[in-house]
Amino acid sequence: MSRSTILALLALPAGAIGYFVTASILSGMALPDGARDLLLLIVPLFVAGLCMAVLLLPRFDEMAKRDLATIRAQRAAESEAATDEDGPAG
């Protein structure tokens, strides 16, 4: 397995840990009920997403580089085929 695959597999546990730690911190804070409910809904999900994004970015980068290489190879093959169809100039 590649390094980016291992990091992608670790993203879910990291997100869960980030979520639960943030939720427990916010639960212990003295906030009005309405604000606490809103913060407990949004902030832990945001923190979990940040924790996961750090580990998923190398995988997305690897996939993007692979796709760009495929597109470049296809374009090179198409331009070579078009040049072969035109025949020698002269």
N, CA, C and O atoms as a CHARMM CRD file, in Angstrom:
* protein
*
  360
    1    1 MET  N      0.84200  -1.18000   0.00000 PROA 1      0.00000
    2    1 MET  CA     0.00000   0.00000   0.00000 PROA 1      0.00000
    3    1 MET  C      0.88500   1.24100   0.00000 PROA 1      0.00000
    4    1 MET  O      1.95100   1.28000   0.61400 PROA 1      0.00000
    5    2 SER  N      0.40000   2.24400  -0.71100 PROA 2      0.00000
    6    2 SER  CA     1.16800   3.48000  -0.77300 PROA 2      0.00000
    7    2 SER  C      0.90900   4.33400   0.47600 PROA 2      0.00000
    8    2 SER  O     -0.02300   4.09900   1.24600 PROA 2      0.00000
    9    3 ARG  N      1.75800   5.30500   0.62900 PROA 3      0.00000
   10    3 ARG  CA     1.66100   6.18600   1.79800 PROA 3      0.00000
   11    3 ARG  C      0.34400   6.95300   1.80200 PROA 3      0.00000
   12    3 ARG  O     -0.27400   7.12500   2.85400 PROA 3      0.00000
   13    4 SER  N     -0.08900   7.41500   0.62500 PROA 4      0.00000
   14    4 SER  CA    -1.32700   8.18800   0.56000 PROA 4      0.00000
   15    4 SER  C     -2.54800   7.32700   0.87800 PROA 4      0.00000
   16    4 SER  O     -3.52700   7.83100   1.42900 PROA 4      0.00000
   17    5 THR  N     -2.50700   6.04400   0.54000 PROA 5      0.00000
   18    5 THR  CA    -3.60900   5.14000   0.86300 PROA 5      0.00000
   19    5 THR  C     -3.69800   4.91900   2.36600 PROA 5      0.00000
   20    5 THR  O     -4.79100   4.89600   2.93100 PROA 5      0.00000
   21    6 ILE  N     -2.56500   4.75800   3.00100 PROA 6      0.00000
   22    6 ILE  CA    -2.54800   4.56900   4.45700 PROA 6      0.00000
   23    6 ILE  C     -3.07300   5.81600   5.16000 PROA 6      0.00000
   24    6 ILE  O     -3.83700   5.71700   6.12000 PROA 6      0.00000
   25    7 LEU  N     -2.66200   6.99400   4.67900 PROA 7      0.00000
   26    7 LEU  CA    -3.16300   8.23200   5.27000 PROA 7      0.00000
   27    7 LEU  C     -4.66200   8.37600   5.06300 PROA 7      0.00000
   28    7 LEU  O     -5.36900   8.84800   5.95300 PROA 7      0.00000
   29    8 ALA  N     -5.15400   7.97200   3.89300 PROA 8      0.00000
   30    8 ALA  CA    -6.59500   8.05500   3.63500 PROA 8      0.00000
   31    8 ALA  C     -7.36900   7.12500   4.55700 PROA 8      0.00000
   32    8 ALA  O     -8.46800   7.46300   4.99600 PROA 8      0.00000
   33    9 LEU  N     -6.81200   5.96600   4.85300 PROA 9      0.00000
   34    9 LEU  CA    -7.47500   5.04500   5.77500 PROA 9      0.00000
   35    9 LEU  C     -7.49000   5.57800   7.20400 PROA 9      0.00000
   36    9 LEU  O     -8.39800   5.26900   7.97600 PROA 9      0.00000
   37   10 LEU  N     -6.49400   6.37000   7.55300 PROA 10     0.00000
   38   10 LEU  CA    -6.43600   6.94600   8.89100 PROA 10     0.00000
   39   10 LEU  C     -7.31000   8.19300   9.03800 PROA 10     0.00000
   40   10 LEU  O     -7.47100   8.70600  10.14500 PROA 10     0.00000
   41   11 ALA  N     -7.87000   8.68000   7.93600 PROA 11     0.00000
   42   11 ALA  CA    -8.65800   9.90600   7.97800 PROA 11     0.00000
   43   11 ALA  C     -9.93600   9.74100   8.79300 PROA 11     0.00000
   44   11 ALA  O    -10.29700  10.63900   9.55400 PROA 11     0.00000
   45   12 LEU  N    -10.61600   8.62900   8.65000 PROA 12     0.00000
   46   12 LEU  CA   -11.87000   8.43800   9.37900 PROA 12     0.00000
   47   12 LEU  C    -11.65500   8.38300  10.89200 PROA 12     0.00000
   48   12 LEU  O    -12.37600   9.06600  11.61900 PROA 12     0.00000
   49   13 PRO  N    -10.69900   7.60200  11.39800 PROA 13     0.00000
   50   13 PRO  CA   -10.46600   7.64500  12.84900 PROA 13     0.00000
   51   13 PRO  C    -10.03100   9.02900  13.33700 PROA 13     0.00000
   52   13 PRO  O    -10.42000   9.45200  14.42500 PROA 13     0.00000
   53   14 ALA  N     -9.23200   9.72900  12.54200 PROA 14     0.00000
   54   14 ALA  CA    -8.80200  11.07200  12.94400 PROA 14     0.00000
   55   14 ALA  C     -9.99100  12.02000  13.00900 PROA 14     0.00000
   56   14 ALA  O    -10.08100  12.84200  13.92100 PROA 14     0.00000
   57   15 GLY  N    -10.89900  11.91300  12.05200 PROA 15     0.00000
   58   15 GLY  CA   -12.08700  12.74600  12.06600 PROA 15     0.00000
   59   15 GLY  C    -12.97900  12.44000  13.25200 PROA 15     0.00000
   60   15 GLY  O    -13.52500  13.35100  13.87400 PROA 15     0.00000
   61   16 ALA  N    -13.13000  11.15800  13.57100 PROA 16     0.00000
   62   16 ALA  CA   -13.96400  10.77100  14.71800 PROA 16     0.00000
   63   16 ALA  C    -13.37000  11.28800  16.02000 PROA 16     0.00000
   64   16 ALA  O    -14.09300  11.78400  16.88400 PROA 16     0.00000
   65   17 ILE  N    -12.06000  11.17200  16.16000 PROA 17     0.00000
   66   17 ILE  CA   -11.39800  11.67000  17.37500 PROA 17     0.00000
   67   17 ILE  C    -11.55500  13.18500  17.47700 PROA 17     0.00000
   68   17 ILE  O    -11.86800  13.71000  18.54500 PROA 17     0.00000
   69   18 GLY  N    -11.33700  13.88200  16.36600 PROA 18     0.00000
   70   18 GLY  CA   -11.50200  15.33400  16.36400 PROA 18     0.00000
   71   18 GLY  C    -12.91700  15.74800  16.71500 PROA 18     0.00000
   72   18 GLY  O    -13.12400  16.72100  17.44000 PROA 18     0.00000
   73   19 TYR  N    -13.89400  15.00600  16.20000 PROA 19     0.00000
   74   19 TYR  CA   -15.29400  15.30400  16.49500 PROA 19     0.00000
   75   19 TYR  C    -15.59100  15.14200  17.98600 PROA 19     0.00000
   76   19 TYR  O    -16.14600  16.04000  18.61900 PROA 19     0.00000
   77   20 PHE  N    -15.21500  13.98500  18.53600 PROA 20     0.00000
   78   20 PHE  CA   -15.54700  13.71700  19.93300 PROA 20     0.00000
   79   20 PHE  C    -14.79500  14.62200  20.90500 PROA 20     0.00000
   80   20 PHE  O    -15.35300  15.02500  21.92500 PROA 20     0.00000
   81   21 VAL  N    -13.55600  14.94300  20.60900 PROA 21     0.00000
   82   21 VAL  CA   -12.80400  15.85300  21.47900 PROA 21     0.00000
   83   21 VAL  C    -13.42200  17.24700  21.45200 PROA 21     0.00000
   84   21 VAL  O    -13.59000  17.87600  22.49600 PROA 21     0.00000
   85   22 THR  N    -13.75800  17.72400  20.26500 PROA 22     0.00000
   86   22 THR  CA   -14.36700  19.04800  20.15600 PROA 22     0.00000
   87   22 THR  C    -15.73700  19.08300  20.82600 PROA 22     0.00000
   88   22 THR  O    -16.06800  20.04600  21.51800 PROA 22     0.00000
   89   23 ALA  N    -16.52600  18.04300  20.62300 PROA 23     0.00000
   90   23 ALA  CA   -17.85500  17.99200  21.24500 PROA 23     0.00000
   91   23 ALA  C    -17.75000  17.96400  22.76600 PROA 23     0.00000
   92   23 ALA  O    -18.54500  18.60300  23.45500 PROA 23     0.00000
   93   24 SER  N    -16.77700  17.22900  23.29100 PROA 24     0.00000
   94   24 SER  CA   -16.63900  17.17200  24.74600 PROA 24     0.00000
   95   24 SER  C    -16.16000  18.51200  25.31200 PROA 24     0.00000
   96   24 SER  O    -16.57500  18.90500  26.40200 PROA 24     0.00000
   97   25 ILE  N    -15.29900  19.20700  24.58800 PROA 25     0.00000
   98   25 ILE  CA   -14.83600  20.52600  25.03900 PROA 25     0.00000
   99   25 ILE  C    -16.00400  21.51200  25.04500 PROA 25     0.00000
  100   25 ILE  O    -16.19200  22.26100  26.00300 PROA 25     0.00000
  101   26 LEU  N    -16.78300  21.50000  23.96200 PROA 26     0.00000
  102   26 LEU  CA   -17.90800  22.42800  23.88400 PROA 26     0.00000
  103   26 LEU  C    -18.99600  22.08900  24.89100 PROA 26     0.00000
  104   26 LEU  O    -19.68400  22.98700  25.37700 PROA 26     0.00000
  105   27 SER  N    -19.16300  20.82200  25.21200 PROA 27     0.00000
  106   27 SER  CA   -20.17700  20.43000  26.19600 PROA 27     0.00000
  107   27 SER  C    -19.83700  20.95500  27.58200 PROA 27     0.00000
  108   27 SER  O    -20.73200  21.26200  28.36900 PROA 27     0.00000
  109   28 GLY  N    -18.57100  21.05700  27.87900 PROA 28     0.00000
  110   28 GLY  CA   -18.14700  21.53000  29.18700 PROA 28     0.00000
  111   28 GLY  C    -18.15700  23.03600  29.33600 PROA 28     0.00000
  112   28 GLY  O    -18.00200  23.54800  30.44400 PROA 28     0.00000
  113   29 MET  N    -18.33600  23.75800  28.23700 PROA 29     0.00000
  114   29 MET  CA   -18.31800  25.22200  28.30100 PROA 29     0.00000
  115   29 MET  C    -19.66000  25.74800  28.78300 PROA 29     0.00000
  116   29 MET  O    -20.70800  25.16600  28.50200 PROA 29     0.00000
  117   30 ALA  N    -19.61200  26.84600  29.50400 PROA 30     0.00000
  118   30 ALA  CA   -20.82500  27.48700  30.00700 PROA 30     0.00000
  119   30 ALA  C    -21.34600  28.44400  28.94200 PROA 30     0.00000
  120   30 ALA  O    -20.88800  29.58200  28.83900 PROA 30     0.00000
  121   31 LEU  N    -22.29300  27.98100  28.16400 PROA 31     0.00000
  122   31 LEU  CA   -22.88800  28.77600  27.09900 PROA 31     0.00000
  123   31 LEU  C    -24.40100  28.74700  27.23700 PROA 31     0.00000
  124   31 LEU  O    -24.94300  27.82200  27.84100 PROA 31     0.00000
  125   32 PRO  N    -25.09100  29.73700  26.69300 PROA 32     0.00000
  126   32 PRO  CA   -26.55500  29.66600  26.67400 PROA 32     0.00000
  127   32 PRO  C    -27.00900  28.44800  25.86800 PROA 32     0.00000
  128   32 PRO  O    -26.30200  28.00400  24.96200 PROA 32     0.00000
  129   33 ASP  N    -28.18500  27.90800  26.19500 PROA 33     0.00000
  130   33 ASP  CA   -28.63800  26.66600  25.56800 PROA 33     0.00000
  131   33 ASP  C    -28.71600  26.74900  24.04800 PROA 33     0.00000
  132   33 ASP  O    -28.29000  25.82700  23.35400 PROA 33     0.00000
  133   34 GLY  N    -29.25000  27.83200  23.53500 PROA 34     0.00000
  134   34 GLY  CA   -29.37100  27.97000  22.08200 PROA 34     0.00000
  135   34 GLY  C    -28.01600  28.00600  21.40000 PROA 34     0.00000
  136   34 GLY  O    -27.82200  27.37300  20.36200 PROA 34     0.00000
  137   35 ALA  N    -27.08000  28.74300  21.97900 PROA 35     0.00000
  138   35 ALA  CA   -25.74300  28.83300  21.40200 PROA 35     0.00000
  139   35 ALA  C    -25.01200  27.50300  21.51600 PROA 35     0.00000
  140   35 ALA  O    -24.29800  27.11100  20.59300 PROA 35     0.00000
  141   36 ARG  N    -25.17800  26.81100  22.62400 PROA 36     0.00000
  142   36 ARG  CA   -24.51300  25.52700  22.81500 PROA 36     0.00000
  143   36 ARG  C    -25.00600  24.51100  21.77000 PROA 36     0.00000
  144   36 ARG  O    -24.21100  23.77700  21.18400 PROA 36     0.00000
  145   37 ASP  N    -26.32900  24.48300  21.54800 PROA 37     0.00000
  146   37 ASP  CA   -26.86800  23.54500  20.56600 PROA 37     0.00000
  147   37 ASP  C    -26.34000  23.83900  19.17100 PROA 37     0.00000
  148   37 ASP  O    -25.97600  22.92400  18.43200 PROA 37     0.00000
  149   38 LEU  N    -26.29800  25.10900  18.81500 PROA 38     0.00000
  150   38 LEU  CA   -25.80500  25.49100  17.49700 PROA 38     0.00000
  151   38 LEU  C    -24.31700  25.17100  17.35700 PROA 38     0.00000
  152   38 LEU  O    -23.88900  24.63200  16.33700 PROA 38     0.00000
  153   39 LEU  N    -23.53500  25.50200  18.37900 PROA 39     0.00000
  154   39 LEU  CA   -22.10000  25.20300  18.32400 PROA 39     0.00000
  155   39 LEU  C    -21.83300  23.70500  18.31300 PROA 39     0.00000
  156   39 LEU  O    -20.93300  23.24700  17.61000 PROA 39     0.00000
  157   40 LEU  N    -22.59600  22.93900  19.07500 PROA 40     0.00000
  158   40 LEU  CA   -22.40600  21.48700  19.08700 PROA 40     0.00000
  159   40 LEU  C    -22.80100  20.84400  17.76800 PROA 40     0.00000
  160   40 LEU  O    -22.37400  19.72800  17.47200 PROA 40     0.00000
  161   41 LEU  N    -23.60200  21.52500  16.98100 PROA 41     0.00000
  162   41 LEU  CA   -23.99600  21.00000  15.68500 PROA 41     0.00000
  163   41 LEU  C    -22.94700  21.29600  14.61700 PROA 41     0.00000
  164   41 LEU  O    -22.67000  20.45000  13.76700 PROA 41     0.00000
  165   42 ILE  N    -22.36600  22.48800  14.65600 PROA 42     0.00000
  166   42 ILE  CA   -21.50500  22.93700  13.56400 PROA 42     0.00000
  167   42 ILE  C    -20.01600  22.73400  13.82900 PROA 42     0.00000
  168   42 ILE  O    -19.31400  22.18100  12.98200 PROA 42     0.00000
  169   43 VAL  N    -19.53000  23.16300  14.96700 PROA 43     0.00000
  170   43 VAL  CA   -18.08700  23.20900  15.21600 PROA 43     0.00000
  171   43 VAL  C    -17.43400  21.81800  15.21900 PROA 43     0.00000
  172   43 VAL  O    -16.37800  21.66700  14.60600 PROA 43     0.00000
  173   44 PRO  N    -17.99900  20.80100  15.87200 PROA 44     0.00000
  174   44 PRO  CA   -17.34500  19.49300  15.81800 PROA 44     0.00000
  175   44 PRO  C    -17.25100  18.91100  14.40100 PROA 44     0.00000
  176   44 PRO  O    -16.26400  18.26000  14.06000 PROA 44     0.00000
  177   45 LEU  N    -18.26900  19.14700  13.58900 PROA 45     0.00000
  178   45 LEU  CA   -18.20500  18.66800  12.20200 PROA 45     0.00000
  179   45 LEU  C    -17.12500  19.40300  11.42000 PROA 45     0.00000
  180   45 LEU  O    -16.42800  18.79900  10.60500 PROA 45     0.00000
  181   46 PHE  N    -16.98300  20.68900  11.66100 PROA 46     0.00000
  182   46 PHE  CA   -15.94200  21.46800  10.99600 PROA 46     0.00000
  183   46 PHE  C    -14.55300  20.98200  11.38900 PROA 46     0.00000
  184   46 PHE  O    -13.68400  20.81300  10.53400 PROA 46     0.00000
  185   47 VAL  N    -14.34800  20.76000  12.67800 PROA 47     0.00000
  186   47 VAL  CA   -13.04900  20.28100  13.15000 PROA 47     0.00000
  187   47 VAL  C    -12.75700  18.88100  12.61000 PROA 47     0.00000
  188   47 VAL  O    -11.62800  18.59000  12.21600 PROA 47     0.00000
  189   48 ALA  N    -13.76800  18.01700  12.59200 PROA 48     0.00000
  190   48 ALA  CA   -13.57700  16.67200  12.03900 PROA 48     0.00000
  191   48 ALA  C    -13.20700  16.75000  10.56200 PROA 48     0.00000
  192   48 ALA  O    -12.34700  16.00200  10.09800 PROA 48     0.00000
  193   49 GLY  N    -13.84300  17.63900   9.82900 PROA 49     0.00000
  194   49 GLY  CA   -13.51100  17.81400   8.42000 PROA 49     0.00000
  195   49 GLY  C    -12.08800  18.30400   8.21900 PROA 49     0.00000
  196   49 GLY  O    -11.40000  17.86300   7.29800 PROA 49     0.00000
  197   50 LEU  N    -11.64900  19.20800   9.07000 PROA 50     0.00000
  198   50 LEU  CA   -10.26600  19.67800   8.97600 PROA 50     0.00000
  199   50 LEU  C     -9.27600  18.55500   9.28200 PROA 50     0.00000
  200   50 LEU  O     -8.24800  18.42400   8.61900 PROA 50     0.00000
  201   51 CYS  N     -9.59700  17.74900  10.29100 PROA 51     0.00000
  202   51 CYS  CA    -8.71800  16.62800  10.63500 PROA 51     0.00000
  203   51 CYS  C     -8.62500  15.62800   9.48500 PROA 51     0.00000
  204   51 CYS  O     -7.55400  15.08700   9.20800 PROA 51     0.00000
  205   52 MET  N     -9.73300  15.39300   8.83200 PROA 52     0.00000
  206   52 MET  CA    -9.74900  14.43300   7.73000 PROA 52     0.00000
  207   52 MET  C     -9.10000  14.99700   6.47100 PROA 52     0.00000
  208   52 MET  O     -8.42600  14.26900   5.74200 PROA 52     0.00000
  209   53 ALA  N     -9.29700  16.29000   6.21100 PROA 53     0.00000
  210   53 ALA  CA    -8.77300  16.89300   4.98900 PROA 53     0.00000
  211   53 ALA  C     -7.25800  16.81300   4.92900 PROA 53     0.00000
  212   53 ALA  O     -6.68600  16.57500   3.86600 PROA 53     0.00000
  213   54 VAL  N     -6.61400  17.00900   6.05400 PROA 54     0.00000
  214   54 VAL  CA    -5.15000  16.96200   6.08900 PROA 54     0.00000
  215   54 VAL  C     -4.64300  15.59300   5.63300 PROA 54     0.00000
  216   54 VAL  O     -3.60800  15.49700   4.97400 PROA 54     0.00000
  217   55 LEU  N     -5.36200  14.55600   5.98000 PROA 55     0.00000
  218   55 LEU  CA    -4.93800  13.20300   5.62700 PROA 55     0.00000
  219   55 LEU  C     -5.42500  12.77300   4.24300 PROA 55     0.00000
  220   55 LEU  O     -4.84400  11.86400   3.65100 PROA 55     0.00000
  221   56 LEU  N     -6.46300  13.39600   3.71900 PROA 56     0.00000
  222   56 LEU  CA    -6.99600  13.02600   2.41300 PROA 56     0.00000
  223   56 LEU  C     -6.35700  13.79500   1.26000 PROA 56     0.00000
  224   56 LEU  O     -6.39400  13.32600   0.12200 PROA 56     0.00000
  225   57 LEU  N     -5.78000  14.95000   1.52100 PROA 57     0.00000
  226   57 LEU  CA    -5.20600  15.75900   0.45300 PROA 57     0.00000
  227   57 LEU  C     -4.11500  15.04300  -0.34900 PROA 57     0.00000
  228   57 LEU  O     -4.10900  15.17700  -1.57300 PROA 57     0.00000
  229   58 PRO  N     -3.20000  14.29700   0.25900 PROA 58     0.00000
  230   58 PRO  CA    -2.20700  13.59300  -0.56200 PROA 58     0.00000
  231   58 PRO  C     -2.84500  12.58800  -1.52300 PROA 58     0.00000
  232   58 PRO  O     -2.36300  12.41400  -2.64200 PROA 58     0.00000
  233   59 ARG  N     -3.92200  11.92800  -1.09900 PROA 59     0.00000
  234   59 ARG  CA    -4.61100  10.96700  -1.97300 PROA 59     0.00000
  235   59 ARG  C     -5.25500  11.68400  -3.15600 PROA 59     0.00000
  236   59 ARG  O     -5.14800  11.22500  -4.29300 PROA 59     0.00000
  237   60 PHE  N     -5.93100  12.81900  -2.89100 PROA 60     0.00000
  238   60 PHE  CA    -6.54400  13.58400  -3.97000 PROA 60     0.00000
  239   60 PHE  C     -5.48200  14.12600  -4.93100 PROA 60     0.00000
  240   60 PHE  O     -5.69700  14.15800  -6.14200 PROA 60     0.00000
  241   61 ASP  N     -4.35200  14.54400  -4.39500 PROA 61     0.00000
  242   61 ASP  CA    -3.26400  15.04000  -5.23000 PROA 61     0.00000
  243   61 ASP  C     -2.72800  13.93700  -6.13300 PROA 61     0.00000
  244   61 ASP  O     -2.46700  14.16200  -7.31500 PROA 61     0.00000
  245   62 GLU  N     -2.56900  12.75400  -5.57400 PROA 62     0.00000
  246   62 GLU  CA    -2.09300  11.60900  -6.35300 PROA 62     0.00000
  247   62 GLU  C     -3.07900  11.26400  -7.48000 PROA 62     0.00000
  248   62 GLU  O     -2.66500  10.99300  -8.60800 PROA 62     0.00000
  249   63 MET  N     -4.36400  11.27400  -7.17400 PROA 63     0.00000
  250   63 MET  CA    -5.37300  10.96400  -8.19300 PROA 63     0.00000
  251   63 MET  C     -5.39900  12.04700  -9.27100 PROA 63     0.00000
  252   63 MET  O     -5.54800  11.73100 -10.45100 PROA 63     0.00000
  253   64 ALA  N     -5.25700  13.30700  -8.89000 PROA 64     0.00000
  254   64 ALA  CA    -5.25800  14.39200  -9.86700 PROA 64     0.00000
  255   64 ALA  C     -4.04700  14.30400 -10.79200 PROA 64     0.00000
  256   64 ALA  O     -4.18200  14.51800 -11.99700 PROA 64     0.00000
  257   65 LYS  N     -2.87900  13.99700 -10.25900 PROA 65     0.00000
  258   65 LYS  CA    -1.68200  13.85900 -11.08800 PROA 65     0.00000
  259   65 LYS  C     -1.82900  12.69100 -12.05800 PROA 65     0.00000
  260   65 LYS  O     -1.40800  12.78500 -13.21100 PROA 65     0.00000
  261   66 ARG  N     -2.41800  11.60000 -11.60100 PROA 66     0.00000
  262   66 ARG  CA    -2.65000  10.44200 -12.46800 PROA 66     0.00000
  263   66 ARG  C     -3.60600  10.79800 -13.60500 PROA 66     0.00000
  264   66 ARG  O     -3.37300  10.42400 -14.75400 PROA 66     0.00000
  265   67 ASP  N     -4.67500  11.51600 -13.28800 PROA 67     0.00000
  266   67 ASP  CA    -5.64700  11.89600 -14.30500 PROA 67     0.00000
  267   67 ASP  C     -5.05600  12.88400 -15.30400 PROA 67     0.00000
  268   67 ASP  O     -5.32300  12.79300 -16.50300 PROA 67     0.00000
  269   68 LEU  N     -4.25500  13.82700 -14.81400 PROA 68     0.00000
  270   68 LEU  CA    -3.60700  14.77700 -15.72900 PROA 68     0.00000
  271   68 LEU  C     -2.62500  14.07200 -16.65900 PROA 68     0.00000
  272   68 LEU  O     -2.53100  14.42200 -17.83500 PROA 68     0.00000
  273   69 ALA  N     -1.90600  13.10100 -16.15600 PROA 69     0.00000
  274   69 ALA  CA    -0.98400  12.35300 -17.00700 PROA 69     0.00000
  275   69 ALA  C     -1.75300  11.57700 -18.08300 PROA 69     0.00000
  276   69 ALA  O     -1.30000  11.48800 -19.22500 PROA 69     0.00000
  277   70 THR  N     -2.89600  11.02700 -17.72800 PROA 70     0.00000
  278   70 THR  CA    -3.72700  10.30300 -18.69500 PROA 70     0.00000
  279   70 THR  C     -4.23800  11.24400 -19.77600 PROA 70     0.00000
  280   70 THR  O     -4.22200  10.89800 -20.95700 PROA 70     0.00000
  281   71 ILE  N     -4.69100  12.43000 -19.38200 PROA 71     0.00000
  282   71 ILE  CA    -5.19000  13.41200 -20.35200 PROA 71     0.00000
  283   71 ILE  C     -4.07600  13.84400 -21.29000 PROA 71     0.00000
  284   71 ILE  O     -4.28600  13.94500 -22.49800 PROA 71     0.00000
  285   72 ARG  N     -2.89600  14.09900 -20.74500 PROA 72     0.00000
  286   72 ARG  CA    -1.76800  14.50300 -21.59100 PROA 72     0.00000
  287   72 ARG  C     -1.38600  13.39600 -22.56600 PROA 72     0.00000
  288   72 ARG  O     -1.06600  13.67100 -23.72200 PROA 72     0.00000
  289   73 ALA  N     -1.41800  12.15100 -22.10600 PROA 73     0.00000
  290   73 ALA  CA    -1.10000  11.03600 -22.99300 PROA 73     0.00000
  291   73 ALA  C     -2.14600  10.90500 -24.09700 PROA 73     0.00000
  292   73 ALA  O     -1.79300  10.63800 -25.24600 PROA 73     0.00000
  293   74 GLN  N     -3.41400  11.08700 -23.77300 PROA 74     0.00000
  294   74 GLN  CA    -4.46600  11.01900 -24.78900 PROA 74     0.00000
  295   74 GLN  C     -4.31500  12.13300 -25.81300 PROA 74     0.00000
  296   74 GLN  O     -4.45700  11.89600 -27.01200 PROA 74     0.00000
  297   75 ARG  N     -4.02900  13.34200 -25.35400 PROA 75     0.00000
  298   75 ARG  CA    -3.85500  14.46300 -26.27500 PROA 75     0.00000
  299   75 ARG  C     -2.63900  14.25400 -27.17700 PROA 75     0.00000
  300   75 ARG  O     -2.67300  14.58700 -28.36200 PROA 75     0.00000
  301   76 ALA  N     -1.57300  13.70400 -26.61400 PROA 76     0.00000
  302   76 ALA  CA    -0.38400  13.43700 -27.42000 PROA 76     0.00000
  303   76 ALA  C     -0.69700  12.37800 -28.47000 PROA 76     0.00000
  304   76 ALA  O     -0.25400  12.49400 -29.61300 PROA 76     0.00000
  305   77 ALA  N     -1.44800  11.35600 -28.10400 PROA 77     0.00000
  306   77 ALA  CA    -1.81600  10.30700 -29.05700 PROA 77     0.00000
  307   77 ALA  C     -2.73400  10.86100 -30.14300 PROA 77     0.00000
  308   77 ALA  O     -2.59700  10.50400 -31.31300 PROA 77     0.00000
  309   78 GLU  N     -3.66600  11.72900 -29.76200 PROA 78     0.00000
  310   78 GLU  CA    -4.56300  12.33400 -30.74500 PROA 78     0.00000
  311   78 GLU  C     -3.81200  13.23300 -31.71300 PROA 78     0.00000
  312   78 GLU  O     -4.07500  13.19900 -32.91500 PROA 78     0.00000
  313   79 SER  N     -2.89000  14.03000 -31.21500 PROA 79     0.00000
  314   79 SER  CA    -2.13500  14.91800 -32.09300 PROA 79     0.00000
  315   79 SER  C     -1.19600  14.10300 -32.99000 PROA 79     0.00000
  316   79 SER  O     -0.96200  14.48600 -34.13700 PROA 79     0.00000
  317   80 GLU  N     -0.67000  13.01500 -32.50100 PROA 80     0.00000
  318   80 GLU  CA     0.17200  12.14700 -33.32700 PROA 80     0.00000
  319   80 GLU  C     -0.64700  11.47300 -34.39700 PROA 80     0.00000
  320   80 GLU  O     -0.19200  11.34100 -35.53300 PROA 80     0.00000
  321   81 ALA  N     -1.86200  11.03700 -34.05400 PROA 81     0.00000
  322   81 ALA  CA    -2.73900  10.41300 -35.03600 PROA 81     0.00000
  323   81 ALA  C     -3.17500  11.42400 -36.09000 PROA 81     0.00000
  324   81 ALA  O     -3.27200  11.08800 -37.27000 PROA 81     0.00000
  325   82 ALA  N     -3.43700  12.65400 -35.67200 PROA 82     0.00000
  326   82 ALA  CA    -3.81800  13.69900 -36.64300 PROA 82     0.00000
  327   82 ALA  C     -2.66800  14.02500 -37.57400 PROA 82     0.00000
  328   82 ALA  O     -2.88700  14.28300 -38.75800 PROA 82     0.00000
  329   83 THR  N     -1.46100  14.02000 -37.06900 PROA 83     0.00000
  330   83 THR  CA    -0.28600  14.29000 -37.89500 PROA 83     0.00000
  331   83 THR  C     -0.07000  13.15000 -38.87500 PROA 83     0.00000
  332   83 THR  O      0.30400  13.40100 -40.02000 PROA 83     0.00000
  333   84 ASP  N     -0.29000  11.91400 -38.47100 PROA 84     0.00000
  334   84 ASP  CA    -0.13700  10.76100 -39.35100 PROA 84     0.00000
  335   84 ASP  C     -1.18500  10.77200 -40.45900 PROA 84     0.00000
  336   84 ASP  O     -0.88600  10.37500 -41.58500 PROA 84     0.00000
  337   85 GLU  N     -2.40200  11.21700 -40.16500 PROA 85     0.00000
  338   85 GLU  CA    -3.47400  11.27100 -41.16400 PROA 85     0.00000
  339   85 GLU  C     -3.18700  12.31900 -42.23100 PROA 85     0.00000
  340   85 GLU  O     -3.49800  12.11600 -43.40500 PROA 85     0.00000
  341   86 ASP  N     -2.60100  13.42800 -41.82800 PROA 86     0.00000
  342   86 ASP  CA    -2.31100  14.50500 -42.78300 PROA 86     0.00000
  343   86 ASP  C     -1.24300  14.07500 -43.77800 PROA 86     0.00000
  344   86 ASP  O     -1.20000  14.58100 -44.89900 PROA 86     0.00000
  345   87 GLY  N     -0.40400  13.17200 -43.38900 PROA 87     0.00000
  346   87 GLY  CA     0.66300  12.69800 -44.25300 PROA 87     0.00000
  347   87 GLY  C      1.82500  13.67200 -44.26900 PROA 87     0.00000
  348   87 GLY  O      1.76000  14.73500 -43.65200 PROA 87     0.00000
  349   88 PRO  N      2.86100  13.31900 -44.95600 PROA 88     0.00000
  350   88 PRO  CA     4.02700  14.20400 -44.99400 PROA 88     0.00000
  351   88 PRO  C      3.70100  15.46000 -45.81800 PROA 88     0.00000
  352   88 PRO  O      3.05400  15.40300 -46.86400 PROA 88     0.00000
  353   89 ALA  N      4.16800  16.56100 -45.30800 PROA 89     0.00000
  354   89 ALA  CA     3.95800  17.82500 -46.00500 PROA 89     0.00000
  355   89 ALA  C      4.98400  17.95200 -47.11300 PROA 89     0.00000
  356   89 ALA  O      6.14300  17.58000 -46.93200 PROA 89     0.00000
  357   90 GLY  N      4.57600  18.46500 -48.24100 PROA 90     0.00000
  358   90 GLY  CA     5.60700  18.62800 -49.25500 PROA 90     0.00000
  359   90 GLY  C      5.16900  18.78600 -50.60000 PROA 90     0.00000
  360   90 GLY  O      5.99200  18.92800 -51.50500 PROA 90     0.00000
